[in-house]
Amino acid sequence: KDVLATVKGRPILTVTNNDDFDRPGGIIRFILDKSRVRLSIDLEAAERARLTFSSKLLRSAEIVSPAGR
């Protein structure tokens, strides 16, 4: 939480493997699914950090929506 507070609003990509990554403002989470690593991306958090992702990356990721919490 301290790190996220420090980088809030700055164009810094935050990556974790914590289940609740998107609640404090995390952007990307690694998920182990049947021995494969997948990505979960919070696009709203990325937008707040002024970051964009390629469509190729987004096609292979799970997009999370804070509105669905």
C-alpha positions, 0 to 999 in steps of 0.5 A, a space after each residue: 500500500 505504501 508503494 502504491 501511495 508513493 507512485 499514485 498518479 505517476 506513469 509507473 506500472 505496478 505488477 503483483 501476484 496478490 489476489 486483491 491487487 486492484 483494490 489499492 490501485 495495482 495495474 497488472 496481476 500475474 495468475 497461475 492457471 493450469 501451469 500457465 501464467 496469465 495476466 489480469 489488468 485493471 484498465 482504469 488504474 492504468 488510465 489513472 497512471 497514464 499508461 496504455 497497452 497494446 491490443 495484442 497484450 489486452 487480447 490475452 489478458 483478463 480485464 478487471 472492472 472495479 465497478 464489478 466489485 
